[in-house]
Amino acid sequence: MGLIKMKSAVTIWALNGGTTGEISVIDAARKAKDAGFDALEASFYKDGDISMNSRLQDIRTISGKLKENELALSSLSTLLLNDISLISEDSHERKLAFSICEKMIDIASELGLQTVSISPGKISPCTDYRDAWKISQEQVYKLSCSAEKAGIILCAENVWHGFLLGPVEFAQYCDDINSPALAVCLDLGNTLLNSYPQHWINCLKDRIKKLHFTDFRKRRGTIYEFVDPGNGEADWNDILKNLNNTGYEGFGAIEAFQKSGMEDRERLAGLYQCINKIMEEFKSDREGIDCISAP
């Protein structure tokens, strides 16, 4: 097994206006590149340059500008599925969630991306878990068929939505759907509440086609908080060692959000330092690793 090869990315959400679509993907990608990242992870919005209102011609224009300026996108995600669920009891909400995912697949294809990540569903107290499993698999199977036709890998992400809470369950869910276009986006910090990242990595193995670098720590007693990678409880050397064993060669994207009053340049510089430090420390233990290089 060769040593891990990984490119760096950061979510657009780390930038001011990045959660609302108020910053253009071109400007955000330029800022990410200037900070040293290999790519930007774009977001799908209710309104913005990548949204339900986007025409494919608009997306082709964005794609052209990205190429012209030698800017790269790593993938496409969305925050909309935090409130609009593929497994909602409301059929209209389910249809809207499905439409969002289909539009994301179409846009990702036009942008020449390889992956799209989605929440497989947000469960409610009124939902029967077995029904949620069945509905989610039906929805995601249909979406994976669309993704396969578009040449996209649809990545179901382990999010805190009360559904698919363990790595064995998540692997079984994907295997039951049995689609070559379905994979996993593993959010490393999201595993830390009641598990360990290495358990998820070793269960999901080559199903993992996308990574979100996040971290998590206990602040006071039983109060927890998300922190930038390397500042929490995640054992990054162990994480990268186990990822290395799976042969993962995709992007390592820091999923982070803007900080009030902080300029984008400062925020991105700090995040780049986090991911570079993690890789450098791993490199110091293992000769020959292709680490993320400093700008």
C-alpha positions as a Markdown table, in Angstrom:
| # | Residue | x | y | z |
|---|---|---|---|---|
| 1 | Met | 0.0 | 0.0 | 0.0 |
| 2 | Gly | 1.4 | 3.4 | -1.0 |
| 3 | Leu | 1.3 | 6.3 | 1.3 |
| 4 | Ile | -1.7 | 8.6 | 1.3 |
| 5 | Lys | -2.1 | 11.2 | -1.4 |
| 6 | Met | -4.5 | 14.0 | -0.6 |
| 7 | Lys | -5.3 | 17.4 | -2.0 |
| 8 | Ser | -6.6 | 20.2 | 0.3 |
| 9 | Ala | -9.9 | 22.0 | 0.0 |
| 10 | Val | -12.0 | 24.3 | 2.2 |
| 11 | Thr | -15.8 | 24.8 | 2.2 |
| 12 | Ile | -17.1 | 28.1 | 0.9 |
| 13 | Trp | -19.0 | 28.3 | 4.3 |
| 14 | Ala | -15.7 | 29.4 | 5.9 |
| 15 | Leu | -16.0 | 32.8 | 4.1 |
| 16 | Asn | -18.1 | 35.8 | 4.9 |
| 17 | Gly | -21.3 | 35.3 | 2.9 |
| 18 | Gly | -20.5 | 31.7 | 2.3 |
| 19 | Thr | -23.5 | 30.2 | 4.1 |
| 20 | Thr | -26.0 | 32.5 | 2.3 |
| 21 | Gly | -24.7 | 32.6 | -1.2 |
| 22 | Glu | -23.7 | 36.3 | -0.9 |
| 23 | Ile | -20.2 | 35.6 | -2.1 |
| 24 | Ser | -19.6 | 34.4 | -5.7 |
| 25 | Val | -18.0 | 31.0 | -6.2 |
| 26 | Ile | -15.4 | 32.6 | -8.4 |
| 27 | Asp | -14.3 | 35.1 | -5.7 |
| 28 | Ala | -14.4 | 32.3 | -3.0 |
| 29 | Ala | -12.3 | 30.0 | -5.2 |
| 30 | Arg | -9.8 | 32.7 | -5.8 |
| 31 | Lys | -9.5 | 33.4 | -2.0 |
| 32 | Ala | -9.1 | 29.7 | -1.3 |
| 33 | Lys | -6.3 | 29.4 | -3.9 |
| 34 | Asp | -4.5 | 32.5 | -2.6 |
| 35 | Ala | -4.5 | 30.9 | 0.9 |
| 36 | Gly | -2.8 | 27.8 | -0.5 |
| 37 | Phe | -5.7 | 25.4 | -0.8 |
| 38 | Asp | -5.9 | 23.2 | -3.9 |
| 39 | Ala | -9.6 | 23.7 | -4.3 |
| 40 | Leu | -12.8 | 25.2 | -2.9 |
| 41 | Glu | -15.8 | 23.1 | -2.0 |
| 42 | Ala | -18.8 | 24.9 | -3.4 |
| 43 | Ser | -22.3 | 25.1 | -1.9 |
| 44 | Phe | -25.8 | 24.9 | -3.3 |
| 45 | Tyr | -28.1 | 27.6 | -2.1 |
| 46 | Lys | -31.7 | 28.7 | -2.1 |
| 47 | Asp | -30.5 | 31.9 | -3.9 |
| 48 | Gly | -27.1 | 32.5 | -5.3 |
| 49 | Asp | -24.9 | 31.7 | -8.3 |
| 50 | Ile | -25.3 | 28.0 | -7.6 |
| 51 | Ser | -29.0 | 27.4 | -6.6 |
| 52 | Met | -32.4 | 26.2 | -7.7 |
| 53 | Asn | -32.6 | 29.3 | -9.9 |
| 54 | Ser | -29.4 | 28.6 | -11.8 |
| 55 | Arg | -29.7 | 27.9 | -15.5 |
| 56 | Leu | -27.3 | 25.4 | -16.9 |
| 57 | Gln | -25.9 | 28.2 | -19.2 |
| 58 | Asp | -25.1 | 30.2 | -16.0 |
| 59 | Ile | -23.2 | 27.2 | -14.6 |
| 60 | Arg | -21.3 | 26.8 | -17.9 |
| 61 | Thr | -20.3 | 30.5 | -17.6 |
| 62 | Ile | -19.0 | 29.8 | -14.1 |
| 63 | Ser | -17.2 | 26.7 | -15.3 |
| 64 | Gly | -15.5 | 28.8 | -18.0 |
| 65 | Lys | -14.4 | 31.5 | -15.6 |
| 66 | Leu | -13.0 | 28.9 | -13.2 |
| 67 | Lys | -10.9 | 27.4 | -16.0 |
| 68 | Glu | -9.9 | 30.8 | -17.3 |
| 69 | Asn | -8.6 | 31.8 | -13.9 |
| 70 | Glu | -7.1 | 28.4 | -13.1 |
| 71 | Leu | -9.4 | 27.9 | -10.1 |
| 72 | Ala | -10.6 | 24.6 | -8.9 |
| 73 | Leu | -13.6 | 23.2 | -7.1 |
| 74 | Ser | -13.4 | 19.9 | -5.2 |
| 75 | Ser | -17.1 | 19.0 | -4.8 |
| 76 | Leu | -20.6 | 20.4 | -4.1 |
| 77 | Ser | -22.5 | 20.3 | -0.8 |
| 78 | Thr | -25.5 | 22.1 | 0.6 |
| 79 | Leu | -26.9 | 23.2 | 4.0 |
| 80 | Leu | -30.5 | 23.2 | 2.7 |
| 81 | Leu | -31.0 | 19.5 | 3.6 |
| 82 | Asn | -30.6 | 20.4 | 7.3 |
| 83 | Asp | -34.1 | 21.7 | 7.1 |
| 84 | Ile | -35.6 | 19.9 | 4.1 |
| 85 | Ser | -35.5 | 16.2 | 4.5 |
| 86 | Leu | -35.5 | 13.3 | 2.0 |
| 87 | Ile | -37.5 | 11.3 | 4.6 |
| 88 | Ser | -39.9 | 13.9 | 5.8 |
| 89 | Glu | -43.5 | 12.8 | 6.6 |
| 90 | Asp | -44.5 | 15.7 | 4.4 |
| 91 | Ser | -44.6 | 14.5 | 0.7 |
| 92 | His | -44.1 | 18.0 | -0.6 |
| 93 | Glu | -40.9 | 18.4 | 1.5 |
| 94 | Arg | -39.6 | 15.0 | 0.3 |
| 95 | Lys | -40.1 | 16.1 | -3.3 |
| 96 | Leu | -38.4 | 19.4 | -2.7 |
| 97 | Ala | -35.4 | 17.6 | -1.1 |
| 98 | Phe | -35.3 | 15.2 | -4.0 |
| 99 | Ser | -35.4 | 18.1 | -6.5 |
| 100 | Ile | -32.5 | 19.9 | -4.7 |
| 101 | Cys | -30.4 | 16.8 | -4.9 |
| 102 | Glu | -31.2 | 16.3 | -8.6 |
| 103 | Lys | -30.3 | 19.9 | -9.4 |
| 104 | Met | -27.0 | 19.5 | -7.5 |
| 105 | Ile | -26.2 | 16.5 | -9.6 |
| 106 | Asp | -26.9 | 18.3 | -12.8 |
| 107 | Ile | -24.8 | 21.3 | -11.7 |
| 108 | Ala | -21.9 | 19.2 | -10.6 |
| 109 | Ser | -21.9 | 17.5 | -13.9 |
| 110 | Glu | -21.7 | 20.8 | -15.8 |
| 111 | Leu | -18.9 | 22.0 | -13.5 |
| 112 | Gly | -16.9 | 18.8 | -14.2 |
| 113 | Leu | -17.0 | 17.7 | -10.5 |
| 114 | Gln | -16.7 | 14.1 | -9.4 |
| 115 | Thr | -18.8 | 14.1 | -6.2 |
| 116 | Val | -21.8 | 15.6 | -4.6 |
| 117 | Ser | -22.6 | 15.1 | -0.9 |
| 118 | Ile | -26.1 | 15.0 | 0.7 |
| 119 | Ser | -27.8 | 14.1 | 3.9 |
| 120 | Pro | -29.6 | 10.8 | 3.5 |
| 121 | Gly | -32.4 | 12.1 | 5.7 |
| 122 | Lys | -33.3 | 13.9 | 8.9 |
| 123 | Ile | -35.5 | 11.9 | 11.2 |
| 124 | Ser | -38.2 | 13.3 | 13.5 |
| 125 | Pro | -39.8 | 12.0 | 16.7 |
| 126 | Cys | -42.8 | 11.0 | 14.7 |
| 127 | Thr | -40.9 | 9.0 | 12.1 |
| 128 | Asp | -40.7 | 5.2 | 12.4 |
| 129 | Tyr | -37.0 | 4.3 | 12.0 |
| 130 | Arg | -37.8 | 1.4 | 9.7 |
| 131 | Asp | -39.9 | 3.5 | 7.5 |
| 132 | Ala | -37.2 | 6.2 | 7.4 |
| 133 | Trp | -34.7 | 3.5 | 6.3 |
| 134 | Lys | -37.0 | 2.3 | 3.5 |
| 135 | Ile | -37.9 | 5.8 | 2.2 |
| 136 | Ser | -34.3 | 7.0 | 2.3 |
| 137 | Gln | -33.0 | 4.0 | 0.4 |
| 138 | Glu | -35.7 | 4.4 | -2.2 |
| 139 | Gln | -34.9 | 8.1 | -2.6 |
| 140 | Val | -31.2 | 7.7 | -2.6 |
| 141 | Tyr | -31.3 | 4.8 | -5.1 |
| 142 | Lys | -33.2 | 6.9 | -7.6 |
| 143 | Leu | -30.8 | 9.8 | -7.1 |
| 144 | Ser | -27.8 | 7.4 | -7.5 |
| 145 | Cys | -29.3 | 6.3 | -10.9 |
| 146 | Ser | -29.4 | 10.0 | -11.9 |
| 147 | Ala | -25.8 | 10.5 | -10.6 |
| 148 | Glu | -24.6 | 7.4 | -12.6 |
| 149 | Lys | -26.0 | 8.8 | -15.8 |
| 150 | Ala | -24.4 | 12.2 | -15.1 |
| 151 | Gly | -21.0 | 10.6 | -14.2 |
| 152 | Ile | -21.2 | 11.8 | -10.6 |
| 153 | Ile | -20.6 | 10.0 | -7.4 |
| 154 | Leu | -23.4 | 10.7 | -4.9 |
| 155 | Cys | -21.9 | 10.7 | -1.4 |
| 156 | Ala | -24.2 | 10.2 | 1.6 |
| 157 | Glu | -22.8 | 12.1 | 4.6 |
| 158 | Asn | -22.8 | 11.1 | 8.3 |
| 159 | Val | -24.6 | 14.1 | 9.7 |
| 160 | Trp | -26.3 | 14.7 | 13.0 |
| 161 | His | -29.8 | 14.1 | 11.8 |
| 162 | Gly | -30.7 | 11.2 | 14.0 |
| 163 | Phe | -30.3 | 8.6 | 11.2 |
| 164 | Leu | -27.6 | 6.1 | 10.3 |
| 165 | Leu | -25.7 | 6.7 | 13.6 |
| 166 | Gly | -23.1 | 4.0 | 13.4 |
| 167 | Pro | -20.5 | 2.8 | 10.8 |
| 168 | Val | -21.8 | -0.8 | 10.5 |
| 169 | Glu | -25.3 | 0.6 | 9.9 |
| 170 | Phe | -24.1 | 3.1 | 7.4 |
| 171 | Ala | -22.1 | 0.5 | 5.5 |
| 172 | Gln | -25.2 | -1.8 | 5.4 |
| 173 | Tyr | -27.4 | 1.0 | 4.2 |
| 174 | Cys | -25.0 | 1.7 | 1.2 |
| 175 | Asp | -24.6 | -2.0 | 0.4 |
| 176 | Asp | -28.3 | -2.6 | 0.3 |
| 177 | Ile | -28.7 | 0.1 | -2.3 |
| 178 | Asn | -25.9 | -1.5 | -4.2 |
| 179 | Ser | -25.2 | 1.3 | -6.7 |
| 180 | Pro | -21.8 | 2.0 | -8.3 |
| 181 | Ala | -22.6 | 5.7 | -8.1 |
| 182 | Leu | -23.3 | 5.7 | -4.3 |
| 183 | Ala | -20.5 | 6.3 | -1.9 |
| 184 | Val | -19.8 | 8.0 | 1.5 |
| 185 | Cys | -18.7 | 11.5 | 2.5 |
| 186 | Leu | -17.2 | 10.9 | 5.9 |
| 187 | Asp | -17.3 | 13.9 | 8.3 |
| 188 | Leu | -14.6 | 13.0 | 10.8 |
| 189 | Gly | -15.7 | 15.3 | 13.6 |
| 190 | Asn | -19.3 | 14.1 | 13.4 |
| 191 | Thr | -18.1 | 10.6 | 14.5 |
| 192 | Leu | -16.6 | 11.9 | 17.7 |
| 193 | Leu | -19.8 | 12.4 | 19.7 |
| 194 | Asn | -20.3 | 8.7 | 20.4 |
| 195 | Ser | -17.7 | 6.8 | 18.4 |
| 196 | Tyr | -14.2 | 7.1 | 16.9 |
| 197 | Pro | -13.2 | 8.1 | 13.3 |
| 198 | Gln | -11.0 | 5.0 | 12.8 |
| 199 | His | -14.1 | 2.7 | 13.4 |
| 200 | Trp | -15.9 | 4.5 | 10.6 |
| 201 | Ile | -12.9 | 4.4 | 8.3 |
| 202 | Asn | -12.3 | 0.7 | 8.9 |
| 203 | Cys | -16.0 | -0.2 | 8.4 |
| 204 | Leu | -16.6 | 2.0 | 5.3 |
| 205 | Lys | -13.2 | 1.5 | 3.7 |
| 206 | Asp | -13.2 | 2.2 | 0.0 |
| 207 | Arg | -16.9 | 3.3 | 0.2 |
| 208 | Ile | -15.3 | 6.6 | 1.3 |
| 209 | Lys | -15.0 | 8.9 | -1.7 |
| 210 | Lys | -15.1 | 12.3 | 0.1 |
| 211 | Leu | -13.8 | 13.6 | 3.4 |
| 212 | His | -14.8 | 16.5 | 5.6 |
| 213 | Phe | -12.1 | 17.5 | 8.1 |
| 214 | Thr | -13.8 | 18.6 | 11.3 |
| 215 | Asp | -12.9 | 18.3 | 14.9 |
| 216 | Phe | -14.8 | 18.3 | 18.2 |
| 217 | Arg | -14.0 | 18.7 | 21.9 |
| 218 | Lys | -15.5 | 18.8 | 25.3 |
| 219 | Arg | -15.5 | 22.4 | 26.6 |
| 220 | Arg | -17.0 | 22.1 | 30.1 |
| 221 | Gly | -18.3 | 18.9 | 31.6 |
| 222 | Thr | -20.8 | 17.6 | 29.1 |
| 223 | Ile | -20.8 | 20.7 | 26.8 |
| 224 | Tyr | -19.2 | 20.0 | 23.4 |
| 225 | Glu | -18.2 | 22.3 | 20.6 |
| 226 | Phe | -16.8 | 22.0 | 17.1 |
| 227 | Val | -13.3 | 23.4 | 16.6 |
| 228 | Asp | -10.9 | 23.8 | 13.8 |
| 229 | Pro | -9.1 | 20.5 | 12.8 |
| 230 | Gly | -6.2 | 19.8 | 15.2 |
| 231 | Asn | -7.7 | 21.7 | 18.1 |
| 232 | Gly | -10.1 | 19.0 | 19.3 |
| 233 | Glu | -10.2 | 15.4 | 20.4 |
| 234 | Ala | -9.5 | 13.7 | 17.0 |
| 235 | Asp | -6.3 | 11.7 | 16.7 |
| 236 | Trp | -5.2 | 12.8 | 13.3 |
| 237 | Asn | -2.2 | 10.6 | 13.1 |
| 238 | Asp | -4.5 | 7.6 | 13.7 |
| 239 | Ile | -7.1 | 8.9 | 11.2 |
| 240 | Leu | -4.5 | 9.4 | 8.4 |
| 241 | Lys | -2.9 | 6.0 | 9.1 |
| 242 | Asn | -6.3 | 4.3 | 8.7 |
| 243 | Leu | -7.2 | 6.3 | 5.7 |
| 244 | Asn | -3.8 | 5.3 | 4.2 |
| 245 | Asn | -4.8 | 1.7 | 4.6 |
| 246 | Thr | -8.0 | 2.3 | 2.5 |
| 247 | Gly | -6.0 | 3.8 | -0.4 |
| 248 | Tyr | -8.0 | 7.1 | -0.2 |
| 249 | Glu | -6.7 | 9.6 | -2.8 |
| 250 | Gly | -9.4 | 12.3 | -2.8 |
| 251 | Phe | -9.7 | 15.7 | -1.3 |
| 252 | Gly | -9.4 | 16.5 | 2.4 |
| 253 | Ala | -11.8 | 19.4 | 2.7 |
| 254 | Ile | -11.9 | 21.4 | 5.9 |
| 255 | Glu | -15.6 | 22.0 | 6.7 |
| 256 | Ala | -15.6 | 25.3 | 8.6 |
| 257 | Phe | -17.7 | 28.4 | 9.0 |
| 258 | Gln | -17.0 | 32.1 | 9.0 |
| 259 | Lys | -16.1 | 33.8 | 12.3 |
| 260 | Ser | -17.8 | 37.0 | 13.1 |
| 261 | Gly | -15.5 | 40.0 | 12.6 |
| 262 | Met | -12.7 | 38.0 | 11.0 |
| 263 | Glu | -11.5 | 38.8 | 7.5 |
| 264 | Asp | -11.5 | 36.0 | 5.0 |
| 265 | Arg | -7.8 | 36.1 | 4.5 |
| 266 | Glu | -7.1 | 35.6 | 8.2 |
| 267 | Arg | -9.7 | 32.9 | 8.5 |
| 268 | Leu | -8.4 | 30.9 | 5.5 |
| 269 | Ala | -4.8 | 31.3 | 6.5 |
| 270 | Gly | -5.6 | 29.8 | 9.9 |
| 271 | Leu | -7.5 | 26.9 | 8.4 |
| 272 | Tyr | -4.7 | 26.2 | 5.9 |
| 273 | Gln | -2.2 | 26.2 | 8.8 |
| 274 | Cys | -4.4 | 23.6 | 10.6 |
| 275 | Ile | -4.5 | 21.1 | 7.7 |
| 276 | Asn | -0.9 | 21.6 | 6.8 |
| 277 | Lys | 0.2 | 21.0 | 10.4 |
| 278 | Ile | -1.9 | 17.8 | 10.6 |
| 279 | Met | -0.2 | 16.5 | 7.4 |
| 280 | Glu | 3.3 | 17.6 | 8.4 |
| 281 | Glu | 3.0 | 15.8 | 11.7 |
| 282 | Phe | 1.9 | 12.7 | 10.0 |
| 283 | Lys | 4.7 | 13.0 | 7.6 |
| 284 | Ser | 7.2 | 13.3 | 10.4 |
| 285 | Asp | 6.2 | 9.8 | 11.5 |
| 286 | Arg | 6.2 | 8.2 | 8.0 |
| 287 | Glu | 8.8 | 9.0 | 5.4 |
| 288 | Gly | 7.7 | 9.6 | 1.8 |
| 289 | Ile | 4.1 | 10.9 | 2.4 |
| 290 | Asp | 2.8 | 13.4 | -0.1 |
| 291 | Cys | 1.8 | 16.1 | 2.2 |
| 292 | Ile | 0.0 | 19.3 | 1.5 |
| 293 | Ser | 2.7 | 21.8 | 0.6 |
| 294 | Ala | 2.9 | 25.4 | 2.0 |
| 295 | Pro | 2.0 | 28.2 | -0.4 |
